[in-house]
Amino acid sequence: MRIWLNGTLQDDQAGVSPLDHGLTTGDGVFETIKIVEGRPFAVTKHLERLVRSAVGLGLPEPDVAQVEQGIAAVVKADPDIPFGRLRITYTGGVSPLSSDRGTSGPTIVVASQAIQRPGPTSAIVTVPWVRNERSAVAGLKTTSYAENVRALAYAKERGGSEAIFANTVGNLSEGTGSNIFCVYDGELVTPTLESGALAGVTRALVLAWFGAVERDVPLGRLHEADEIFLTSTTRDVQAIHRVDDRDLPAPGPITAEVAQVFATRSAEDLDP
């Protein structure tokens, strides 16, 4: 693993200060970019969201050109990753041991790692906790991920690879690291961003390349869907064959069509 930390390329022994606000309070944002055959996908859209998340959290706006230098350095140092993730982490930097931010400036880390390709289908589990669509960090991709870690562990204990949240009013929201789409009587539907869901890059590309209706979906209707699929940076379009204790045909015809469109369009343009 090669890591670019605040302008310097290092190995996996690189480290940040124990006083970094990202470590002590989770005060940071991040992006995960897919790598295919050594090439990162949709970099521009991910960097745009990194900026939105940082500004939304009240951090200084990231220097995009500097982050791009980090991406280029990491990709060049490890060019043979067949499939992997490249993670950009941007934190509040060295700060007091409190919620107050320091004045030393942000920490920027770019790292890459080879991973296994996700399977063509998977199972999901609804969890007893909710997304707070009115939270100060709703819709931001922050490093405050303990809620997601707990929910994902709950789902995996029950045979799922992803946990699904409702929001505070009982509407379907999102997974721990994915957006969700459902098919009802031939209509493709995904929750609105007002549900508290993150504006996923893959979600946006599916909406642009294939189309879907964005509307509120009561959580109970998840178990009535004819088809379900997840979208995320590394899953792309992944069919769901089981939700809780209910089995589903996977991939269904619409899911298969969306997956094919996404595969074709993403292969044609690495930075859509």
N, C-alpha and C positions, 0 to 999 in steps of 0.2 A: 504494500500500500504506500502510495506517495501522497504527501499532505503539503498543501501550500498554506502557510500561516503568516498573515500580516506581511506578505511580500516575499517570503522566503520559502523555497521548496525544501521539505524535510521528509524524514521517514516516519514510521509509525510510532516512534518514540517522542514525537513532537508533543508539546504540552502547553496549556494555557495556565495563567495564574490561578491559584486556588481562591483568589478574591474576584475572579471574573464574575460579573453580574449574571451572565448566562448560566453559570454553575450554581451560584448561591441563591438566585431567585427565579431562574428560568426567563430572564429578561433578554430575549433574543428572538430572531426569526430565522427561517431556513427555507431552502428549496432543495428538492431532489430531482435530478435530471437523468433521464434514461440514457445509457450508453449502449450502442449496438455496433459491433465490429469496430470498436475504438472511436466511434463518432457520437457526440452528444446530440440529443434531439430536442427541438423546440426551445433553444437557449433563450431567444429573445423574449418569448412569453413568460418563461420562468423568471428572468431578470426583472421584467416589468412587475410581476407579482411580488418579488422580493422587495422592490422599492415600495410598493403599496403597503405591504405588511410592516415594513420598518417605519414608514411615516405614520401608519395607523397606530403603531405602538409608541410613537413619540420619540423614536430613535433618529439620529441624523440620517439624512438620505444617503444611501450607499453610493460610493463612487463606482458606477457600473463599469467604466473602463478598467478600473483596478480589479474588479471581480472577474472580468473577462480575461485579464492577464493570468489570474490564478487558474481559471478553467483551462486555458491554453497550456499552461505549464504542467498541470496535472495530467492532462490528456497526452501531452508529448512524452512525459516521463513514464507513462504506462499505456502504450498505444495498442496493446494486443488483447484488451478485454473484449471477449465475444459478446457478453451481455452483462450489464452492471448498472450501478447507480453512482452518480456524482452528486455529492452533497455540498451545498454552500450554507455555512452557518455564520450569522452576523449577530453579535451580542453587544450589550451595553458596555463591555470592557471592564477593566479593574474599577471596583467601586467599594464603598463602605459595606460593612456587614449589616445591611439594612435594605429597605426598599428604595432608598435614595441612590441615584446614579452618581458616579464619579465624573471626573473631568479628564481622564486619560485618553478618551476616545474609544471607538468601537474595536472589537476583535473580529477579524474576518478569517474564516477557515474554509478551504476547499479541499475535498478529499474524494477519492474514487475507490470503488470496490467491486470486484466481480461477484455476481450472485447467480443463483439458479433461475431459469425462466419459470414464471408461474405456470401452473397447469391450465388447460383449456377451460376447465370448469372448477367450481369450488362450492363450499357451503358457507352460509352466513348464520349468525345467531343474534337475535335481538337482546339487548341488555337492559337491566332495570334502572339504569341511570339516564339522564337526559342531557342534550345539548342546550345551553342557555343562549337562545337567539338574541337576547338583549344584553349579553355580556360585553364588557369593554373590549374584549379580544375576539368577538364573534366575526368569523370570516377572515381572520388573520392567521397566517401559518406561523405560529409561534413555537418556540422550543419548550413551552410549558405543556409537556406531553404526558404527565403522570396519569391524567384521566384516561387517555387513550391506551396507555400501557396496561392499566388495570382492566379496562374493558376488553382489550384483545386477549389477555390471559383468560378472562372469563369465557370468551368465545372458544378459545382453543381447548379449554377443559371440556367443552361440550361438542367437540368435533368440527368446529368451524375454523375458517382461516381469516374471518373478518367479523367484527362486531358492528351492529347497526344501532344507531341512536334515533329515538324520537326527540322532539324538542319540548319545551315546557308546556305547550298547549296540546301535545299529543300527536303532532304531525311528524311524518317521516322526515329525517334530516339527512344523515350521511353515515359513512363508516368512520373508523379511526383514521384511515388514510385513503379513503376512496369516496367517490360519488356513486349514487345508485339510480338505476333506471328500471322502470316496470312497464310491462305491456298489458293493457286492458282492452279486450275486444279489438285488437289490431292497432290500438293507439299507443304510441310510445310516450311515456310521461316521466319527468324527473322533478324532484322537489325544487321549489324556488330558492334563491339565495337568501331570501328573508326567513327561511326555515332555520338559519344558522349554519347552513352548509358552506364549506369552502368553495370558492370559485375555481374548481379544478381545471387545469390546462387541458387534460384529455376530455373532460366534460365539455368544455367550450368548443373543442374541435369536433366532437360528435354533433353538437348542436349546429355548427357551421356546415359540416360535410353531409350530415344525414337529416338532421332536424328532429325536434321533439317538443312536446308541450311542457312548459314549466308551470306547475301548479301545486298547491298544497295537497298532500295525500295523508289522510289519517293512518296512523301506524297499523291499525287492524287490517287495512286494505292491502298491506304487504302480503298477507296470507291468501289473498284472492287473486293475485297477479297470475297471468297466463305465462309470462316469462319475466325473468329478472336478470340483469347483468350489472356488474360493477365497472367503473372506469377509474384508472389511476395511472400514474407515470409508468410504473413497471408492469401493471396488469394489462394495460391497453384496454381492450374490451373483453371482459371475462364473464362467461355464462355462469349462472348459479343453478346448481342441481338440487339444492336443499336449503330451505329457510326454516330454522328451528326443527320441528319434526315433520315438516311437509316436503315431500319430494316434488321436483319439477322436471319436465323434459328440458334437456340442456345440451347443445344450444337450441333454442327455439328458432323458428324461421326468421323472425325479425332480428333477433340477436345475431344470428349467423350473417345476415345481410349487413348489419352495422359493423361487425367485426371485419368483414371483407372490405367494405368501403374504407374503414380506418387503416387497415393494413396497406391497401393500395395507395391511398393518398399520403400516408406518412412515409412510405418508401420513396415516393416521388419528390417529396420536399422535406428536408431535414430541419428546416427552420420556418415552419408555416406561420 
